[in-house]
Amino acid sequence: MQHTRFRAIVIAGILLLFSFEAKAQSDGYVSPVSVAQGGKIRFYISTGSPTFTLSIFKLGFQKREILALHDVPGGIQTIGDSAFINGCNWKVTKELTIPDVWASGVYEADFPSADTMKKLIFIVREKELGKHSKILVCLTTNTWQAYNNWGGRSLYDFNSYSQTASVKISLNRPLADTSENNYFRWTDKLVRWLDAHNIDAEYCINTDLDRDPNFLSHYKVYVPVGHDEYWSKPERNAVENFVRFGGRMICLSGNTCWWQVRFEDSLQTMVCYRDSAIDPMYPMHDSIVTSNWGRSPVNDPPNSLFGVSFEHGGFINDNGIFPKFFGYGGYTVFNSQHWIYDETGVKDGDVIGAQDAIAGYEADGALFDWLGGLPYPTGEDKTPKNFSILGISPAASAANLAAGHATMGYFTNASGGAVFNGGSTDWVSGLDGDDSVQSQMLLNVFHGFSFFGELPPEITGYSPARMTTDSINHEWVNINHLSMRLESQQIDTFVIHGRCADGKKPLYFWRIDGKTISFDSIFYLTPEIKKKSPSAFILEGCASSGFDKAVVQWAIVDTTMRFVTSAPTVPSKRHSFFSYHAVAASLVDEHPAYVMIYGPSWLHIDRRGVVSGWVADEPGDHTVILRATDSKGNFDMQTFNIHVSDSLEGVEKNSESALTLQCFPNPISEDAHFLYTLGENGYVQLEITDVAGKQIYSSSLPNITPAGPHLLGWNCRSTNGERLHAGIYFCRLILRTLSGAKSAVFAKLVVL
């Protein structure tokens, strides 16, 4: 067995080395990967062609060719021993001086290989940093190289020769295909989005911050994007100082700053032992030991800089863990009144980005507690206490065990520094599709971070509030657009709490339908104000920095509780079992109490509103009066008749068929889906009514629906195609079986 295993390893090794020899027939790399205008870039290319064309493109919304170098001399370049650590040491194929007119950006050099076009990525820096733009986007080249196994080994066992990782890797070698795809999987999506929205940016790579400690001092906004897992101490110091002294970071990366690295050979060799016990710097120089940032001996968790870390996040939509197929990959919205959500139309409890699975595949999170239906950071993991959580999604470890949450959020400091963190590697995936919400969020962040000297205020808490649950996360969320009963003799109290980025106390004011009526953090809606106000109005609580404002809203409506089922006459057969389900809707109570005020002695009503009993009376009509009362004392009455006869004609049989109904997402703002299960075959009808019992939508499936689970979609519009107004609605699913039996089930919907 050992001999067989040894032979397999040898064969695998030969095949691996053969694959690198084959790649060397057509492969290449550039040095330096980051070059300033006027500087020289060198292309190292191995190809079987005697001459070839090297085409250079500037990448953006469109790929634009800017130079074609024809008749470049080719030739095969040999691979030296241990190229993964010693570098290729190839001869320079072509050297190019970067013209001053080439703007800072991402460039691609293409040359033909055996069956495709090989792409070499490099960036051009501004000769005078910050001259073209105060926004700096960083390519995560450290992580590209960490996974790069070209030459036989990477920093990982899984893709290294003999399943043995190297602790040092050279940057002077081609990128394996998987590493090369890191750029196109993530960074390219942001580059194209910035260009499409006419947002100018300059570009760098990780090691630019090692080479020049003052590199970031020329910029106002710093943007790491994609998978930025490997950071050096100088790089982290540079970014921490940048934010500490007023810089702003838009982190569109996940698994960020997880491993520490060091550099040797003038930044040409990256070192990462990934085990402190074998790092020669341990225990004399623990701060630069190349192990996990948040664990011993470094003990410097990234939460303090980024607000989140992979320690309390995990995997989503990866290798069967919380897959997109089951509805994961989106963020449940919190603090929707935050200025980052301006113009998006989202509300607390909405799920954003699920279509593009923006929460994943590796996600970062923070420890938090639920307070008043909102998540607040505990700070135990070094996350700043003023970190505003804007969205969460469940995440799990590789063993598919609960690990934490992907956590999207924002925080500021007293110097005007600020951090927005998307919390996942795939956050930029929504920019590549038609996600207007995510695009608007990013526009808000770039605009606020780039042009606002003073950032908008935040509303950090408010009351009263209504709670609901998200259909995927099964966790409480807070809905700030809620409907409240307007009671003329009652004083209703509303409170808001806010903060400004510079630590100053915000100004507060309140508005009814746009008219300012009070200046305080507490507002009392008195009977006098109610008398002067319409029966339905919008109340706004505002926190203002003097420069900008943040707003939270309540929809105040004058409405009574109403029965949503209507049955003027219900037929029944004598000496049979009678059952009728009455449903009442209250805007302030999920479970009103039901009583029967009047009716025959053989009837009774339970707490769910089911009226039932064995029909014992003679044929004729019997009047039933029901009353439903909520916890605030609101009530409604319903009267209906039971027509008892000896004949089966006109009598609907009662069904014992199992019938279940679930709506998701709930609350809904766009499309909704109804998951229902039938106990037996039959005809299905779906009805949507408002709280007044008025039918808004009705649809009957024309064919027989078989027993089992089914999914039914609805576009949140009425039967005549009109978009539903925000409010509470009831869904009623009716099943008529082939035997003539009828049953129904109800679900409550919140439309935002």
NURO-432241 format. One line per 5 residues: number of its first residue (from 1); for each residue x, y, z of C-alpha. Coordinates in Angstrom, 2 decimals, padded with zeros to 5 digits. Example, Ala and Ser with C-alpha at 12.3 -4.5 7.8 and 13.67 -1.06 7.14 Angstrom:
1 = 012.30/-004.50/007.80; 013.67/-001.06/007.14
This chain:
1 = 000.00/000.00/000.00; 002.82/002.43/000.89; 004.63/001.56/-002.34; 001.45/002.22/-004.36; 000.89/005.55/-002.58
6 = 004.53/006.58/-003.20; 004.22/005.69/-006.88; 000.99/007.74/-007.15; 002.70/010.76/-005.60; 005.65/010.40/-007.97
11 = 003.33/010.14/-010.98; 001.31/013.13/-009.79; 004.52/015.09/-009.33; 005.74/014.20/-012.83; 002.40/015.25/-014.29
16 = 002.49/018.51/-012.32; 006.00/019.31/-013.51; 005.05/018.34/-017.03; 002.10/020.73/-016.90; 004.41/023.59/-015.91
21 = 006.82/022.69/-018.71; 003.88/022.76/-021.11; 002.72/026.12/-019.74; 006.20/027.55/-020.21; 005.73/027.04/-023.94
26 = 003.31/029.99/-023.73; 003.27/031.99/-020.53; 004.51/035.23/-019.09; 004.62/037.82/-016.34; 005.38/041.51/-015.91
31 = 007.69/043.39/-013.56; 006.90/045.64/-011.90; 003.15/045.00/-011.74; 002.69/048.60/-010.58; 004.51/051.21/-012.66
36 = 004.31/055.02/-012.70; 003.98/057.19/-015.79; 007.45/057.59/-017.25; 008.63/054.38/-015.60; 009.69/051.19/-017.33
41 = 007.74/047.93/-017.38; 009.35/044.68/-018.48; 007.54/041.76/-020.11; 008.90/038.26/-019.57; 007.32/035.91/-022.08
46 = 007.93/032.31/-023.12; 006.40/031.27/-026.44; 007.10/028.82/-029.22; 006.43/031.51/-031.81; 009.54/033.18/-033.31
51 = 007.71/036.53/-033.25; 004.35/037.68/-031.92; 002.20/040.75/-031.32; 001.86/042.16/-027.81; -001.39/044.12/-027.55
56 = -002.00/046.47/-024.62; -005.48/047.50/-023.49; -006.85/049.88/-020.88; -009.65/048.19/-018.98; -012.90/049.87/-018.04
61 = -016.53/049.75/-019.09; -015.11/048.71/-022.45; -011.77/047.10/-023.19; -009.88/049.66/-025.30; -006.69/048.87/-027.21
66 = -004.10/051.64/-026.84; -000.94/050.03/-028.24; 000.07/047.08/-030.43; 003.72/046.01/-030.43; 004.33/043.92/-033.54
71 = 007.13/041.50/-034.35; 008.20/041.04/-030.74; 010.91/038.33/-030.66; 009.65/035.09/-029.11; 011.31/031.92/-027.89
76 = 011.04/029.29/-025.20; 012.32/030.26/-021.75; 013.43/027.48/-019.42; 012.08/026.93/-015.92; 014.76/026.90/-013.24
81 = 014.72/024.77/-010.11; 012.12/025.77/-007.51; 010.78/028.62/-009.62; 007.94/029.02/-007.11; 010.47/030.38/-004.58
86 = 013.45/031.47/-006.69; 011.49/033.07/-009.51; 011.76/032.30/-013.20; 014.78/034.54/-013.88; 013.71/034.79/-017.51
91 = 015.25/037.17/-019.98; 013.35/040.38/-020.72; 011.24/039.90/-023.84; 010.15/043.52/-024.18; 010.69/046.70/-022.17
96 = 008.30/049.62/-022.43; 008.43/053.15/-021.05; 004.95/054.15/-019.89; 003.84/057.31/-021.70; 002.81/060.24/-019.48
101 = -000.55/060.36/-021.29; -001.54/056.92/-020.00; -003.91/057.66/-017.13; -003.70/055.69/-013.91; -005.74/052.54/-014.35
106 = -005.73/048.80/-014.93; -004.07/047.57/-018.12; -003.97/044.21/-019.85; -001.21/042.95/-022.13; -002.33/040.13/-024.45
111 = -000.24/037.72/-026.49; -001.29/034.51/-028.30; -000.75/031.13/-026.68; -001.41/027.68/-028.12; -005.21/027.80/-027.96
116 = -006.15/031.09/-026.34; -004.97/034.61/-025.59; -002.77/034.98/-022.51; -003.58/038.03/-020.36; -001.09/039.87/-018.17
121 = -002.55/042.41/-015.73; -000.63/045.48/-014.56; -001.51/048.93/-013.28; -000.25/052.39/-014.10; 000.19/054.88/-011.26
126 = 000.08/058.62/-011.56; 003.58/060.12/-011.51; 002.16/062.73/-009.14; -000.01/060.69/-006.77; -003.55/061.97/-006.31
131 = -003.36/064.37/-009.23; -006.01/062.64/-011.35; -008.30/061.46/-008.51; -008.45/061.31/-004.71; -009.95/057.80/-004.92
136 = -007.45/054.92/-004.81; -008.46/051.36/-005.76; -006.13/048.55/-004.64; -005.61/045.29/-006.53; -005.19/042.40/-004.08
141 = -002.01/040.99/-005.62; -000.76/039.50/-002.32; -003.70/037.09/-002.31; -003.27/036.32/-006.00; 000.28/035.17/-005.28
146 = -000.60/033.28/-002.08; -002.77/030.87/-004.10; -000.46/030.89/-007.16; 001.07/027.42/-007.60; 002.97/028.18/-010.81
151 = 006.29/026.36/-010.60; 005.00/023.65/-008.29; 003.93/025.22/-005.02; 001.85/027.94/-003.37; 001.28/028.85/000.28
156 = -001.29/026.01/000.39; -000.95/022.24/000.60; -004.02/021.49/-001.53; -002.54/022.76/-004.82; 001.18/022.22/-004.16
161 = 003.50/019.45/-005.35; 003.46/016.48/-002.91; 000.70/018.32/-001.00; 003.40/020.40/000.68; 003.08/024.19/000.73
166 = 005.99/026.57/000.54; 006.56/029.22/003.22; 008.08/031.59/000.67; 006.95/032.38/-002.86; 008.43/034.54/-005.58
171 = 006.45/037.28/-007.27; 008.60/036.94/-010.41; 006.66/034.17/-012.12; 003.49/033.80/-014.18; 000.12/033.48/-012.49
176 = -001.70/030.17/-012.59; -005.08/030.39/-014.31; -006.99/030.36/-011.00; -004.95/033.28/-009.64; -005.27/035.19/-012.89
181 = -009.06/034.87/-012.63; -009.05/036.68/-009.27; -008.95/039.99/-011.11; -011.80/039.19/-013.50; -013.96/037.59/-010.82
186 = -014.01/040.67/-008.59; -011.89/043.76/-009.32; -012.86/044.04/-012.98; -016.53/044.38/-011.99; -015.73/047.48/-009.92
191 = -013.40/048.91/-012.58; -016.14/048.67/-015.21; -018.77/050.08/-012.82; -016.59/053.10/-011.93; -015.97/053.83/-015.59
196 = -019.68/053.46/-016.45; -020.58/055.98/-013.72; -017.79/058.44/-014.65; -016.08/058.08/-011.29; -012.37/058.72/-011.72
201 = -009.98/056.63/-009.66; -006.28/055.90/-009.40; -004.89/052.41/-008.82; -002.25/050.59/-006.81; -001.32/047.09/-005.62
206 = -000.75/045.85/-002.05; 003.04/046.24/-002.11; 002.83/049.91/-003.10; 001.90/050.57/000.54; 005.00/048.63/001.70
211 = 007.25/050.51/-000.70; 005.99/053.98/000.34; 004.57/054.49/003.87; 003.16/057.86/002.76; 001.45/056.52/-000.35
216 = -002.09/056.97/001.05; -001.48/060.54/002.22; -002.24/061.72/-001.32; -005.79/060.31/-001.29; -009.13/060.77/000.42
221 = -010.75/057.37/-000.31; -009.12/053.93/-000.28; -010.88/050.91/-001.87; -009.69/047.30/-001.46; -011.86/044.95/-003.54
226 = -012.43/041.19/-003.92; -010.35/038.75/-001.90; -007.82/040.71/000.18; -006.71/037.98/002.58; -002.94/038.60/002.93
231 = -001.62/041.83/004.51; 001.81/042.91/005.66; 002.42/044.96/008.81; 003.52/048.07/006.84; 000.39/047.86/004.69
236 = -001.90/047.61/007.71; -000.08/050.44/009.51; -000.51/052.63/006.44; -004.26/051.99/006.17; -004.84/052.37/009.93
241 = -003.05/055.72/009.97; -004.96/056.79/006.87; -008.35/056.18/008.55; -007.19/057.45/011.95; -006.31/060.85/010.49
246 = -009.47/061.36/008.44; -009.16/059.02/005.47; -012.17/057.02/004.30; -012.15/053.38/003.27; -014.71/051.57/001.11
251 = -013.93/047.92/001.77; -015.46/045.76/-000.96; -013.48/042.70/000.08; -014.10/039.61/002.17; -011.83/037.42/004.31
256 = -009.94/040.70/004.60; -006.61/040.93/006.46; -006.76/037.30/007.66; -003.09/036.27/007.32; 000.00/038.40/007.96
261 = 002.91/038.26/005.49; 006.42/039.70/005.26; 008.53/040.57/002.24; 012.14/039.88/001.34; 014.40/040.59/-001.68
266 = 013.16/044.15/-002.21; 009.48/043.10/-002.14; 010.03/040.27/-004.64; 009.56/037.34/-002.20; 006.47/036.96/000.01
271 = 006.88/035.06/003.29; 004.05/033.38/005.22; 004.65/030.45/007.56; 000.96/030.31/008.60; 002.20/028.67/011.80
276 = 003.83/030.83/014.46; 005.78/027.88/015.93; 007.97/027.57/012.82; 008.33/031.30/012.08; 011.86/032.42/013.11
281 = 010.40/035.74/014.27; 008.55/033.94/017.08; 008.67/034.71/019.99; 011.11/037.63/019.73; 009.09/039.74/017.27
286 = 005.50/038.59/017.69; 003.95/041.61/015.93; 005.36/040.47/012.55; 004.94/036.71/012.95; 003.26/035.41/009.80
291 = 000.19/033.81/011.34; -003.46/034.80/011.73; -003.86/038.51/012.55; -006.50/038.01/015.23; -004.93/035.10/017.09
296 = -001.84/034.53/019.24; 000.88/035.70/019.04; -000.13/038.68/016.85; -003.43/039.33/018.68; -004.46/042.24/016.49
301 = -007.92/041.37/015.09; -008.87/043.22/011.91; -012.23/044.30/013.41; -010.68/047.46/014.85; -009.85/048.65/011.32
306 = -012.58/047.07/009.22; -015.44/046.62/011.72; -015.64/042.90/010.84; -013.48/039.82/010.36; -013.73/036.30/008.98
311 = -013.50/035.03/012.58; -017.18/035.86/013.07; -018.31/035.42/009.46; -017.92/032.28/007.38; -018.96/030.77/004.06
316 = -022.16/031.45/002.08; -023.20/030.02/-001.28; -020.02/027.95/-001.37; -019.72/024.16/-001.75; -023.29/023.56/-000.56
321 = -023.10/025.88/002.46; -026.17/028.18/002.64; -026.66/027.92/-001.15; -028.28/030.54/-003.35; -030.75/027.86/-004.45
326 = -032.33/027.94/-000.99; -032.56/031.74/-000.94; -029.25/032.66/000.68; -026.63/035.07/-000.59; -028.51/038.32/000.11
331 = -028.34/040.78/002.99; -031.33/041.43/005.25; -031.56/045.20/005.57; -031.28/047.03/008.90; -031.14/050.76/009.64
336 = -032.72/051.48/006.26; -033.02/055.16/007.19; -029.20/055.43/006.93; -027.93/057.83/004.27; -026.14/054.96/002.50
341 = -029.62/053.62/001.60; -030.85/056.98/000.24; -032.83/056.71/-003.02; -032.88/052.90/-002.87; -036.43/052.54/-001.56
346 = -035.48/049.60/000.68; -036.95/049.11/004.14; -035.84/047.17/007.20; -036.46/043.49/006.57; -035.94/043.66/002.79
351 = -033.38/041.24/001.36; -030.99/042.81/-001.16; -028.48/041.24/-003.52; -029.83/037.68/-003.32; -030.10/037.37/-007.09
356 = -026.36/037.99/-007.47; -025.43/036.34/-004.14; -023.49/039.39/-002.93; -023.16/037.89/000.58; -020.51/035.23/-000.02
361 = -018.54/033.24/-000.80; -016.22/034.22/002.09; -017.84/036.72/004.41; -016.70/038.78/007.38; -018.78/039.49/010.47
366 = -018.99/041.14/013.88; -020.30/039.99/017.24; -023.63/041.68/017.98; -026.62/041.61/020.31; -030.28/042.16/019.45
371 = -031.62/045.31/021.13; -035.11/046.52/020.28; -035.16/044.44/017.12; -031.88/045.83/015.76; -028.37/044.32/015.84
376 = -025.77/046.32/017.78; -022.05/045.37/018.00; -020.86/044.14/021.37; -017.30/045.39/020.84; -015.89/042.17/022.33
381 = -014.12/041.44/019.03; -012.66/045.00/018.82; -015.39/046.16/016.44; -016.00/049.89/017.13; -019.09/050.43/019.27
386 = -020.43/052.98/016.76; -020.37/050.43/013.91; -023.83/050.70/012.31; -024.96/047.32/011.03; -026.72/047.81/007.69
391 = -027.25/044.18/006.72; -026.63/040.63/007.88; -026.75/037.13/006.44; -026.13/033.79/008.19; -022.74/032.22/007.50
396 = -021.19/028.87/008.37; -017.79/027.25/008.73; -016.39/024.78/006.23; -017.90/022.01/008.33; -021.29/023.62/007.70
401 = -021.56/024.58/011.36; -022.89/027.97/012.38; -020.00/030.42/012.53; -021.59/033.84/012.48; -022.99/036.37/010.06
406 = -021.86/038.25/007.01; -022.13/041.79/008.36; -022.34/044.90/006.20; -021.85/048.18/008.02; -020.32/051.60/008.54
411 = -018.52/053.58/011.24; -016.76/056.90/011.67; -014.19/058.48/013.98; -013.78/061.94/015.50; -011.23/063.03/012.87
416 = -013.74/062.56/010.03; -012.38/059.15/009.04; -014.96/056.59/007.97; -015.24/052.97/006.86; -017.97/051.29/004.82
421 = -017.55/047.52/004.65; -019.54/045.32/002.27; -018.48/042.31/004.33; -017.92/039.73/001.58; -015.73/038.78/-001.36
426 = -018.69/038.75/-003.74; -020.21/042.13/-002.80; -019.22/043.55/-006.19; -021.10/040.77/-008.02; -024.26/042.87/-007.96
431 = -022.48/045.62/-009.90; -022.14/043.30/-012.86; -025.88/042.76/-013.18; -028.91/044.98/-012.93; -028.94/045.57/-009.18
436 = -030.07/049.19/-008.96; -030.21/049.08/-005.15; -026.60/048.04/-004.75; -025.45/050.43/-007.45; -027.25/053.33/-005.74
441 = -025.75/052.37/-002.37; -022.24/052.47/-003.80; -022.92/055.79/-005.53; -024.05/057.18/-002.17; -020.88/055.93/-000.47
446 = -018.50/057.23/-003.15; -020.28/060.58/-003.26; -020.40/060.92/000.52; -016.81/059.83/001.10; -015.38/061.86/-001.79
451 = -017.26/065.15/-001.59; -018.64/065.51/001.94; -016.25/067.28/004.30; -018.83/066.58/006.98; -020.58/063.24/006.64
456 = -024.38/063.01/007.04; -025.72/062.17/010.51; -027.07/058.76/011.49; -030.26/057.85/013.30; -029.07/055.20/015.72
461 = -032.35/054.26/017.38; -036.06/055.05/017.33; -039.37/054.01/018.83; -042.04/052.85/018.61; -041.25/050.07/016.15
466 = -042.87/046.91/014.89; -041.00/043.63/014.60; -041.26/040.88/012.03; -039.04/037.99/010.91; -037.07/037.43/007.75
471 = -038.00/034.27/005.88; -034.37/033.18/005.42; -032.55/034.39/008.52; -035.42/033.68/010.92; -034.24/036.59/013.03
476 = -036.07/039.69/014.24; -035.89/042.74/012.04; -037.26/046.22/012.59; -039.73/047.88/010.21; -039.63/051.67/010.40
481 = -042.50/052.19/007.96; -045.25/050.95/010.22; -048.95/051.62/010.43; -050.33/052.77/013.76; -053.88/053.22/014.97
486 = -054.74/056.90/015.39; -056.70/057.13/018.65; -058.03/060.62/019.23; -057.84/060.65/023.06; -054.42/059.01/023.37
491 = -051.01/060.69/023.49; -048.52/058.73/021.35; -044.81/059.11/022.10; -042.08/058.92/019.42; -038.33/059.02/020.10
496 = -035.26/059.24/017.86; -031.56/059.06/018.72; -028.83/060.17/016.34; -025.13/060.96/016.07; -022.86/062.97/013.83
501 = -019.59/061.67/012.43; -017.53/064.28/014.31; -019.08/063.40/017.67; -021.23/066.53/017.89; -024.86/066.34/019.02
506 = -027.28/066.52/016.08; -030.22/068.88/015.85; -033.66/067.26/015.89; -036.97/068.23/014.32; -040.27/066.57/013.46
511 = -042.49/066.96/010.41; -046.05/065.95/009.51; -046.54/065.63/005.76; -043.44/067.79/005.24; -044.37/070.60/007.67
516 = -042.04/071.10/010.64; -043.95/070.99/013.92; -041.44/070.36/016.75; -037.73/070.55/017.68; -036.66/067.82/020.10
521 = -035.56/064.20/020.15; -038.94/063.29/021.69; -042.27/064.07/020.03; -045.71/063.75/021.60; -048.56/063.21/019.17
526 = -051.32/064.81/021.24; -055.12/064.78/020.68; -054.89/068.46/019.64; -052.36/067.66/016.89; -054.44/064.70/015.76
531 = -057.55/066.85/015.39; -055.67/069.23/013.08; -054.15/066.40/011.04; -055.74/064.29/008.31; -056.91/060.78/009.12
536 = -053.76/059.38/007.49; -050.40/061.15/007.38; -046.63/060.63/007.39; -044.71/061.51/010.56; -040.98/062.11/010.09
541 = -038.32/062.27/012.78; -035.18/064.04/011.58; -031.61/064.29/012.90; -029.56/067.05/011.29; -025.87/067.91/011.36
546 = -026.63/071.35/009.92; -025.16/070.10/006.66; -027.39/067.14/005.96; -030.13/065.16/007.65; -031.24/061.58/008.30
551 = -034.92/060.67/008.47; -037.07/057.89/009.89; -040.78/057.71/009.02; -044.03/056.35/010.39; -047.30/056.02/008.48
556 = -050.09/057.06/010.88; -053.51/055.80/009.86; -056.97/056.04/011.39; -058.43/052.58/010.98; -060.43/050.09/013.00
561 = -059.90/046.38/013.17; -061.94/044.54/010.54; -063.05/041.03/009.71; -061.44/040.06/006.43; -063.73/037.08/005.86
566 = -067.30/037.64/004.82; -070.09/035.03/004.93; -073.66/036.44/004.90; -075.16/032.93/004.64; -073.43/029.61/005.21
571 = -075.36/026.43/004.23; -075.19/023.31/006.40; -076.89/019.92/006.64; -078.78/018.83/009.74; -077.04/016.18/011.87
576 = -073.64/017.00/010.37; -070.51/018.79/011.61; -070.35/022.53/010.83; -067.11/024.58/010.63; -066.41/028.16/009.55
581 = -063.10/030.05/009.99; -063.52/033.77/010.69; -060.41/035.97/010.38; -060.05/039.53/011.72; -057.15/041.90/011.00
586 = -055.68/044.34/013.50; -052.85/046.78/012.77; -051.63/046.63/016.35; -052.15/042.99/017.33; -051.16/039.76/015.61
591 = -053.67/037.61/017.52; -057.00/039.28/018.38; -059.44/037.55/020.74; -062.67/036.06/019.32; -066.01/035.62/021.13
596 = -069.46/034.58/019.92; -071.99/037.19/021.10; -075.05/035.38/019.78; -075.74/032.01/018.18; -077.25/028.55/018.64
601 = -076.15/026.56/021.67; -074.53/023.82/019.57; -071.88/026.26/018.26; -068.69/027.48/019.90; -065.66/029.58/018.73
606 = -062.01/028.93/019.55; -059.11/031.38/019.93; -058.25/031.15/016.21; -061.72/032.25/015.14; -062.96/028.80/014.09
611 = -066.74/028.50/014.63; -067.78/024.85/014.80; -070.32/022.38/016.23; -072.67/019.49/015.51; -075.84/020.77/013.81
616 = -078.73/019.71/016.05; -081.53/022.19/015.17; -084.47/021.80/012.84; -084.13/023.10/009.26; -084.15/026.89/009.03
621 = -081.92/029.96/009.45; -079.83/030.70/012.53; -078.09/034.04/013.18; -074.52/034.17/014.51; -072.82/037.35/015.81
626 = -069.05/037.36/016.37; -066.78/039.93/018.00; -062.99/040.23/017.61; -061.00/042.49/019.95; -057.28/043.36/019.87
631 = -055.00/044.24/022.77; -055.71/047.98/022.35; -059.46/047.53/022.66; -060.21/047.95/018.95; -063.00/045.61/017.87
636 = -065.21/044.62/014.96; -068.46/042.68/014.74; -069.56/040.18/012.12; -073.03/038.74/011.58; -073.81/035.78/009.36
641 = -076.56/033.19/008.95; -076.41/029.41/008.97; -079.01/027.88/006.66; -079.79/024.37/007.94; -081.55/021.91/005.64
646 = -082.08/018.16/005.24; -080.63/018.18/001.74; -076.97/017.98/000.71; -077.64/020.42/-002.14; -075.74/023.66/-001.74
651 = -073.78/022.36/001.25; -070.01/022.48/000.93; -068.31/019.48/002.47; -065.66/020.11/005.08; -062.24/018.91/004.09
656 = -059.85/017.05/006.31; -057.10/017.57/003.72; -053.87/019.03/005.07; -053.26/022.55/003.75; -050.29/024.81/004.61
661 = -049.23/028.23/003.32; -046.07/030.31/003.65; -045.17/033.61/001.99; -041.58/034.74/001.42; -040.05/037.19/001.63
666 = -042.30/038.82/004.19; -042.31/041.86/004.31; -042.38/042.19/000.53; -041.56/045.10/-001.74; -041.40/043.52/-005.18
671 = -042.14/039.90/-006.10; -043.47/037.41/-003.56; -043.71/033.64/-003.56; -046.25/031.43/-001.85; -045.14/027.97/-000.78
676 = -048.16/025.75/-000.17; -048.71/022.07/000.46; -051.86/020.13/-000.47; -052.94/016.98/001.33; -054.86/015.77/-001.75
681 = -055.54/016.71/-005.37; -057.83/019.62/-006.07; -058.47/023.06/-007.52; -056.54/025.96/-005.97; -057.59/029.61/-005.71
686 = -055.50/032.47/-004.28; -057.12/035.63/-002.91; -055.49/038.78/-001.51; -057.59/041.19/000.58; -056.80/044.41/002.42
691 = -057.54/044.99/006.09; -061.03/046.21/005.19; -061.80/042.87/003.56; -061.77/044.29/000.03; -060.49/041.80/-002.52
696 = -057.33/043.13/-004.18; -056.22/040.13/-006.17; -057.68/036.79/-007.15; -056.28/033.97/-009.23; -057.56/030.44/-009.85
701 = -055.33/027.72/-011.25; -057.19/026.23/-014.25; -055.97/022.66/-013.87; -056.06/020.12/-011.08; -053.14/020.62/-008.70
706 = -051.70/017.35/-007.36; -051.05/016.74/-003.67; -047.67/017.85/-002.36; -045.62/021.08/-002.16; -046.00/023.83/-004.77
711 = -044.64/027.32/-005.41; -046.78/030.18/-006.69; -045.41/033.59/-007.69; -047.08/036.99/-007.33; -045.81/040.38/-008.56
716 = -047.30/042.38/-005.67; -049.92/043.95/-007.93; -053.69/043.96/-007.89; -055.82/042.06/-010.38; -055.94/045.15/-012.61
721 = -052.13/045.53/-012.50; -051.77/048.37/-010.00; -048.85/048.35/-007.53; -050.10/047.73/-003.99; -049.72/050.51/-001.47
726 = -047.67/049.89/001.68; -049.71/048.24/004.38; -051.02/044.96/005.74; -052.83/042.43/003.56; -054.19/038.92/003.93
731 = -053.63/035.99/001.63; -056.29/033.27/001.51; -055.57/029.98/-000.23; -058.66/027.91/-001.02; -058.63/024.21/-001.94
736 = -061.62/022.43/-003.46; -060.98/018.71/-003.63; -062.34/016.39/-006.30; -064.86/015.06/-003.78; -066.32/018.55/-003.37
741 = -064.75/019.28/-000.01; -063.43/022.79/000.64; -060.73/024.11/002.98; -058.82/027.37/003.29; -055.74/028.74/005.03
746 = -054.64/032.34/005.67; -051.34/034.23/005.82; -050.63/037.83/006.81; -048.51/039.93/004.43; -046.65/043.20/005.01
751 = -046.13/045.28/001.86; -043.46/047.98/002.01
